[in-house]
Amino acid sequence: MSAKRVVALIPAYNEAKYIAATVTALAALPEVDEIVVVDDASTDRTAELAAAAGARVISLPANSGKGAALNKGSDQIKANIVMLLDGDLGDSAKEARLLLEPVLTGLADMTVAHFPPPRRKGGFGLVKGLARKGIKFYTGLEMQSPLSGQRVMTRPVMDKLLPFASGYGVEVGLTIKAARAGFKVLEVPVQMTHAETGRDLKGFWHRGRQFCHIARALARAALVK
């Protein structure tokens, strides 16, 4: 066990297909002291399966979105280092150890997972492009994976970033906040995988919402110096 208390915080909505494997993979990491899953009012067995795999489950009464789930979970954990991870990583969640090492050793205040290229074509890069350009404009950071939700940070970083933005703008918002506050942000290559959206109606609808949420997060950043 690490001398510093490490807690993995996972917001999850209808992740019954992956959540048990995700929790099991994280539980196998010797540095991780606790795994907390915030069940965002799932309509499947996400909460039940997460608990059975060894996670502490916090259940929200109504679906509130990723940012709200993270805000709720952050209030109920005690940690020196916090890992923010998605519920659909499955066995590849074990790669989170690569994100943890630079923070444990003081090389970074926050690490961000840089994923390998997607296994299938999704959108046309508009969402990622907006996020990347927005982050660079406000902070000067060149991010390869600006939308990555897989992050590790010290508790002081998390406290500075709270509350997290709502919707799909949460990652962009917290990156800008962290950089502006003077924290060292480091991208780390990983071999993680997760559920991917394709070039179908559902996928384009998802990315359209992402684009709008990120645009709002960037607009808010312009108002906060």
C-alpha positions in Angstrom: 0.0 0.0 0.0 1.2 3.5 -0.8 2.1 5.8 2.0 -0.3 8.2 0.4 -3.9 7.3 0.4 -5.0 6.7 -3.2 -8.7 6.6 -4.1 -10.2 5.8 -7.6 -13.4 7.7 -8.2 -15.6 6.4 -11.1 -18.8 8.1 -12.3 -20.9 5.5 -14.0 -24.2 5.4 -15.8 -25.5 2.1 -17.2 -22.0 0.5 -17.3 -23.1 -3.0 -16.3 -21.2 -4.4 -19.3 -17.8 -3.2 -18.1 -18.0 -2.0 -14.5 -17.1 -5.2 -12.7 -14.0 -5.7 -14.9 -13.0 -2.1 -14.4 -13.3 -2.3 -10.6 -11.5 -5.7 -10.5 -8.6 -4.4 -12.5 -8.1 -1.4 -10.2 -8.4 -3.5 -7.1 -5.4 -5.5 -8.3 -3.2 -2.4 -8.2 -1.3 -2.4 -4.9 -1.2 1.4 -4.7 -5.0 1.8 -4.8 -6.6 1.9 -1.3 -10.3 2.4 -2.2 -12.5 2.3 -5.3 -15.6 4.5 -5.2 -18.3 4.2 -7.9 -20.8 7.0 -8.1 -23.8 5.4 -9.8 -25.7 8.2 -11.6 -29.1 6.6 -11.3 -28.4 3.7 -13.7 -31.3 1.7 -14.9 -29.2 -1.5 -15.2 -27.2 -3.5 -12.7 -24.2 -1.1 -12.5 -24.4 -0.4 -8.8 -25.0 -4.1 -7.9 -22.1 -5.3 -10.0 -19.7 -2.6 -8.8 -20.4 -3.4 -5.2 -19.9 -7.1 -5.8 -16.5 -6.4 -7.4 -15.4 -4.6 -4.3 -16.2 -0.9 -4.9 -18.0 1.4 -2.4 -21.0 2.6 -4.3 -22.6 6.0 -3.9 -26.0 6.1 -5.6 -27.6 9.3 -6.9 -31.4 9.6 -6.8 -31.6 11.1 -10.3 -29.4 11.2 -13.4 -27.3 14.3 -13.0 -24.4 14.0 -15.4 -20.7 13.2 -15.0 -19.7 16.5 -13.4 -22.4 16.3 -10.8 -21.5 12.7 -10.0 -17.8 13.6 -9.6 -18.7 16.6 -7.3 -20.8 14.3 -5.1 -18.2 11.6 -4.9 -15.4 14.1 -4.1 -17.3 15.2 -1.0 -17.3 11.6 0.3 -13.8 10.5 -0.1 -10.6 10.9 1.9 -7.5 10.8 -0.2 -4.1 12.3 -0.9 -4.3 11.3 -4.5 -7.5 10.9 -6.6 -7.9 8.8 -9.7 -10.7 9.9 -12.0 -11.6 7.0 -14.3 -14.5 6.0 -16.6 -16.5 2.9 -15.9 -16.1 1.4 -19.3 -12.4 0.7 -19.3 -12.7 -2.9 -18.3 -9.4 -4.8 -17.8 -7.5 -1.9 -19.4 -8.1 0.1 -16.2 -4.9 -1.5 -14.9 -3.1 1.0 -17.2 -4.1 3.6 -14.6 -0.9 2.7 -12.8 1.1 4.5 -15.5 -0.9 7.7 -14.6 -0.4 7.2 -10.9 3.4 6.9 -10.9 4.3 10.5 -11.9 2.0 12.0 -9.3 3.2 9.7 -6.5 6.8 10.7 -7.3 6.1 14.4 -7.6 6.8 14.7 -11.4 3.3 16.0 -12.0 0.3 17.4 -10.1 -2.1 16.0 -12.6 -1.7 13.3 -15.3 -3.9 12.7 -18.3 -4.2 9.5 -20.2 -3.1 9.7 -23.9 -5.0 6.9 -25.6 -3.8 5.0 -28.7 -5.6 5.7 -32.0 -9.3 4.6 -32.0 -10.1 1.1 -33.3 -12.8 2.4 -35.6 -13.6 5.8 -37.2 -15.8 8.0 -35.1 -16.3 11.7 -36.0 -14.3 14.1 -38.1 -12.2 15.6 -35.3 -14.3 18.7 -34.8 -14.9 18.1 -31.1 -11.3 17.2 -30.2 -10.1 20.1 -32.4 -12.3 22.6 -30.5 -11.1 21.2 -27.2 -7.4 21.2 -28.2 -7.5 24.8 -29.6 -9.5 26.1 -26.6 -7.0 24.7 -24.1 -4.1 26.0 -26.0 -5.6 29.4 -26.3 -6.3 29.8 -22.6 -3.2 28.0 -21.2 -0.6 27.4 -23.9 -0.8 23.6 -23.3 -0.6 21.4 -26.3 -2.9 18.4 -25.5 -3.0 15.3 -27.6 -6.0 13.9 -25.7 -7.9 16.9 -24.4 -11.1 15.0 -23.9 -9.6 12.1 -21.9 -11.5 11.5 -18.7 -8.8 9.3 -17.2 -6.8 11.4 -14.8 -4.8 11.3 -11.6 -4.3 14.3 -9.4 -3.3 15.3 -5.9 -6.1 16.2 -3.5 -5.0 19.9 -3.5 -5.5 20.0 -7.3 -8.9 18.5 -7.0 -9.9 20.9 -4.3 -8.8 23.8 -6.5 -10.8 22.5 -9.5 -14.1 21.9 -7.7 -16.8 22.1 -8.6 -16.5 20.3 -11.9 -18.3 21.6 -14.9 -21.5 19.8 -15.9 -21.9 17.7 -19.0 -19.2 16.9 -21.5 -17.2 20.0 -20.8 -15.8 18.7 -17.5 -12.4 17.6 -18.9 -11.8 20.8 -20.8 -12.8 22.9 -17.8 -10.6 21.1 -15.3 -7.6 21.2 -17.6 -7.9 24.9 -18.0 -8.4 25.5 -14.3 -5.4 23.3 -13.4 -3.0 25.0 -15.8 -4.2 28.5 -14.8 -3.6 27.6 -11.2 0.0 26.8 -11.9 -0.2 23.0 -11.6 2.0 20.8 -13.7 -0.2 18.8 -16.2 1.4 15.8 -17.9 0.0 13.5 -20.6 1.0 9.9 -20.3 0.7 7.3 -23.1 -1.5 4.3 -22.1 -3.0 1.3 -23.8 -6.5 1.9 -22.4 -9.6 1.1 -24.3 -13.2 2.1 -23.9 -16.6 2.0 -25.6 -16.4 4.0 -28.8 -19.1 5.8 -30.7 -19.3 5.3 -34.5 -20.4 7.2 -37.5 -24.1 6.6 -37.0 -27.0 8.8 -35.8 -26.3 8.0 -32.2 -22.6 8.8 -32.5 -23.2 12.1 -34.3 -25.8 13.1 -31.7 -23.3 12.3 -28.9 -20.6 14.4 -30.5 -22.9 17.2 -31.2 -23.8 17.5 -27.5 -20.1 17.2 -26.7 -19.3 20.1 -29.1 -22.0 22.3 -27.4 -20.9 21.5 -23.9 -17.2 22.1 -24.7 -18.1 25.5 -26.3 -19.9 26.5 -23.1 -17.0 25.4 -21.0 -14.6 27.6 -23.1 -17.0 30.5 -22.9 -17.1 30.3 -19.1 -13.3 30.2 -19.1 -13.2 33.5 -20.9 -15.2 35.0 -18.0 -12.8 33.7 -15.3 -9.3 34.9 -15.2 
